[in-house]
């Protein structure tokens, strides 16, 4: 802007400026604090759309943003989280799995109000499956509509409270049937479920009164895997994607899905 011209943007109300800032990438939104004294408090109070992870946004920066930002959390997408180091039992040589949950993620989300969170994406850097998401990730998020979790484990004793969640993606996730049951029962509005390379369960059983579409790609680490639709009265579409290995077997069974019209295997 040329010198001497009025700064019309800065004269806008705080809520309008906050909306503008919230549409920017996290890094760019944070930088608006350096524009002037007028802009300094805008970003901290605006709805937060946090995009980070890997080389784009360091974990220390994520922690700093979530602890210092005062506005409501709207969307969180943290990918390429550094996997926790693998530990082994010195006596047996077997890997030790800590099911208490990743303390870093717990610090990020456990102390924040998730009442306004609409979208959540968390995934780890490597496919080691020794990083367990903490229970706080699945605590009450009444506005959450889209969620994705990848390259991680779900805690065995899980309580999920996502009353408005409509779309869920699980990819390269290790879980138990009990954890899957908790997810489905804790998402009473779920319509779209995507599962890719699920581990820990040979036979996955689906029970959902609202599910309309499901896609499933089995894990090459499980030679024989079965997907059973036990009770899904609203299910209309099912897509099965074999991994393509010669020694793998995938079985798809439907017990109760009266509205199932389209089934594809590609």
Helices and strands as residue ranges (DSSP letters): H 14-22, H 26-31, G 32-34, H 37-40, H 42-45, E 48-52, H 59-68, E 73-81, E 87-88, E 95-96, H 103-110, E 119-124, G 135-138, E 146-153, E 167-174, H 177-185, E 192-196, E 203-207, E 213-217, E 224-231, E 237-241, E 249-254, E 262-265
